[in-house]
């Protein structure tokens, strides 16, 4: 009898436990269903794949801009099982990515990108102790004070660029790309200037194309939640895996060679200024391997972006010749015809500095920025944002917000950054005094922004001091103006623009 009673008690306890588990599971399901009703609004999608097929791979920011006008400044997408929110206003981006940076600074796990880079590009990894060490060291190597060490490289490359533009203006894009790559090799690794036929240039171009393509939204199915099972498939079934592994092995040889050269320079007592040298001499890096990874990240970030941005500037001044006239008047007044501009003129050329700000606003090279990921559940303006949600800022929408930049936000107008006396005015709120959002947000803001600003300043000043830029004329003598709606990062604006460059001096 006692034994039967004991068995009955055990059965009751077992059934009660399972009943409690069942109730808790049901309550959790109801809670999740309730919370999903609290998600931001957004377009309806299809079962399983959600909104995947509704997003343009080439220009998602234009689709997102349209949806922001329809659904509001924050809207929700389901991309093959992955929760995604898109922020379309300055207020929402600053509130979440800046003021709540502690929980919005993660990166999504991009499998192909991490395979391409071997997880060594710290701009794309999670904010762990290694990331903090890498970022702190990178900031020290590229701080406003340290950035002055690279003035000589920036002026030298600008002189070479002018010479090439004078000799061969038709291939201006090639000259911009050479100058950008050569400059980053000098700044990061201490290289002397390279010429356009150097064999390392195509390798660097390929490296950057693969990295930035893999970072784009929904580039590979395996990066999407509903298809993440693909990472367990055998290698022979996955071309993406084989290609990524082969690219990593190929690129590792190049990047290790670049860093080894910088380390050899330092070992022989060469005091040539470079990021790699500063990292090796500093106290942040625990090993040469960490310093090599850091150098590769900074090199990848800068090798193409400044040339792309300079190309957009050429297009801007062809479409808006008044900006060119005003900039050249300032250069003629301050610099004159008998010498080139220098960084000593920086404080006296506010219109040129405004041109740098405006081109990065008008056609910034990162119209969608890089994705962030939530570390925990959050609420914003009554909306529920679940943990692991990927968060994009539609920088394009922010930069063309008429409430922030005025009714002419669609146009290139450096004067928006100047007062009636031609002086630079206080910057747009929440932009870290740069006037735009191209450099990112919160703990992920670009550490190389000071060097990038300096490079664009001196290159723009050199070009406008030396040349008049006008559009090519068609057979009827009418200007053949470029199409400013072409945004593909890897589709050179040179395909729609052939500027006639007339030497002014």
Secondary structure as UniProt FT lines:
FT   HELIX           2..36
FT   TURN            37..38
FT   TURN            47..49
FT   HELIX           52..54
FT   HELIX           60..71
FT   STRAND          74..79
FT   TURN            80..81
FT   STRAND          82..87
FT   HELIX           90..93
FT   HELIX           94..98
FT   TURN            99..103
FT   HELIX           111..117
FT   TURN            118..119
FT   HELIX           122..124
FT   HELIX           129..142
FT   HELIX           144..147
FT   HELIX           148..150
FT   HELIX           151..167
FT   HELIX           169..171
FT   HELIX           172..189
FT   TURN            196..197
FT   HELIX           200..215
FT   TURN            217..218
FT   HELIX           221..223
FT   HELIX           225..232
FT   HELIX           235..237
FT   HELIX           239..267
FT   TURN            268..269
FT   HELIX           275..281
FT   HELIX           288..302
FT   TURN            303..304
FT   HELIX           305..319
FT   HELIX           321..334
FT   HELIX           343..348
FT   HELIX           350..362
FT   TURN            367..368
FT   STRAND          372..373
FT   STRAND          378..380
FT   TURN            381..382
FT   STRAND          383..385
FT   TURN            387..388
FT   STRAND          390..393
FT   HELIX           395..399
FT   HELIX           402..405
FT   TURN            407..410
FT   HELIX           414..417
FT   TURN            420..421
FT   TURN            429..430
FT   TURN            432..433
FT   TURN            438..439
FT   HELIX           442..444
FT   TURN            447..448
FT   HELIX           449..466
FT   STRAND          467..471
FT   TURN            475..476
FT   TURN            484..485
FT   TURN            489..490
FT   HELIX           493..495
FT   STRAND          499..503
//
